[in-house]
Structure formats: C-alpha cells, structure tokens
C-alpha cells in the first residue's frame, strides 16, 4: 500500500491519531494549536477548528508542497519522523 508523504505536502506531524491519521497545523488559518487531521492513505484533510476540508492536491497548492506517494510505513515508523 502507498501512503501520501506528509512532509512533501509542507506539513509537520505533531501527533499520530490511529494508524492513518496525523495531526498537523491547519494551513487555512493561524493555527497555534494543531487542529488539522490528514489521512495518509486517502489524502484527505480536515480542520476541526475552522472546518476547512481539502484533498491532497488542494492541500499541496495551499502549502506550496507537492504530492508524493511512498511505500506504506508501519505505524511505529510514523512516530520516529524527525521534526525539523
């Protein structure tokens, strides 16, 4: 299975929620406390604070990132991603 690369999209992982969801800061508002959820399998984003929703292509356009799919990483590997 392939997953979307969160970093390539210009997002920083702040937490892991389940096996597919990562918690990120929302690029659609001044998000001081990460309130966005990105599904690495489906490429769908939703912000629980402002209600913004986007697919992976819309998100890449907003962040200036790009869409990359990688071989799926085990859930434990997501936890070890370095924060830059």
C-alpha positions as CSV (number, residue, x, y, z in Angstrom):
1,X,0.0,0.0,0.0
2,X,1.2,3.5,-0.8
3,X,0.7,6.5,1.6
4,X,1.0,10.2,1.0
5,X,4.2,11.9,2.2
6,X,3.1,14.5,4.8
7,X,6.4,16.4,4.7
8,X,6.4,16.7,0.9
9,X,3.0,18.4,1.3
10,X,4.6,21.0,3.5
11,X,3.0,19.8,6.7
12,X,4.7,18.9,10.0
13,X,3.4,16.0,12.1
14,X,2.5,17.0,15.6
15,X,0.8,13.8,16.7
16,X,-0.5,10.4,15.5
17,X,-4.1,9.6,15.8
18,X,-4.9,5.9,15.0
19,X,-3.0,4.2,12.2
20,X,-3.8,6.5,9.3
21,X,-4.4,10.0,10.7
22,X,-1.7,12.6,11.6
23,X,-2.4,15.8,13.5
24,X,-1.0,18.9,11.8
25,X,-1.3,22.7,11.9
26,X,-4.0,23.9,9.6
27,X,-2.6,25.9,6.7
28,X,-6.0,27.7,6.2
29,X,-5.9,29.7,9.4
30,X,-3.4,30.9,12.1
31,X,-3.3,27.6,13.9
32,X,-1.4,27.9,17.1
33,X,-2.5,24.5,18.5
34,X,-2.6,21.8,15.8
35,X,-6.2,21.1,14.9
36,X,-5.9,19.6,11.4
37,X,-6.2,15.9,10.6
38,X,-4.6,14.4,7.5
39,X,-5.3,10.8,6.4
40,X,-2.1,9.4,4.9
41,X,-4.0,6.8,2.9
42,X,-6.8,8.8,1.4
43,X,-5.0,12.1,1.2
44,X,-8.0,13.9,2.8
45,X,-7.5,16.8,5.2
46,X,-10.0,18.3,7.7
47,X,-9.5,21.1,10.3
48,X,-11.6,20.7,13.5
49,X,-11.2,24.3,14.3
50,X,-12.1,26.3,11.2
51,X,-13.8,23.5,9.2
52,X,-11.5,23.6,6.2
53,X,-11.5,20.5,4.1
54,X,-9.2,19.6,1.2
55,X,-8.0,16.7,-0.9
56,X,-4.2,16.1,-1.3
57,X,-4.0,18.2,-4.5
58,X,-5.8,21.2,-2.9
59,X,-3.6,20.9,0.1
60,X,-0.4,20.9,-1.9
61,X,-1.5,24.0,-3.8
62,X,-2.2,25.8,-0.5
63,X,1.0,24.9,1.2
64,X,3.3,25.1,-1.8
65,X,4.2,21.5,-1.3
66,X,3.9,18.6,-3.7
67,X,2.2,15.2,-3.8
68,X,4.4,12.2,-3.2
69,X,3.3,8.6,-2.5
70,X,5.7,6.3,-0.8
71,X,5.6,2.7,0.2
72,X,3.5,2.5,3.4
73,X,5.4,2.8,6.6
74,X,4.4,0.8,9.7
75,X,2.5,2.9,12.2
76,X,5.5,2.8,14.5
77,X,7.7,4.4,11.9
78,X,5.5,7.4,11.7
79,X,6.3,8.1,15.4
80,X,10.0,8.4,14.7
81,X,9.8,11.1,12.0
82,X,12.2,13.9,12.9
83,X,10.7,17.4,13.4
84,X,12.7,19.9,11.5
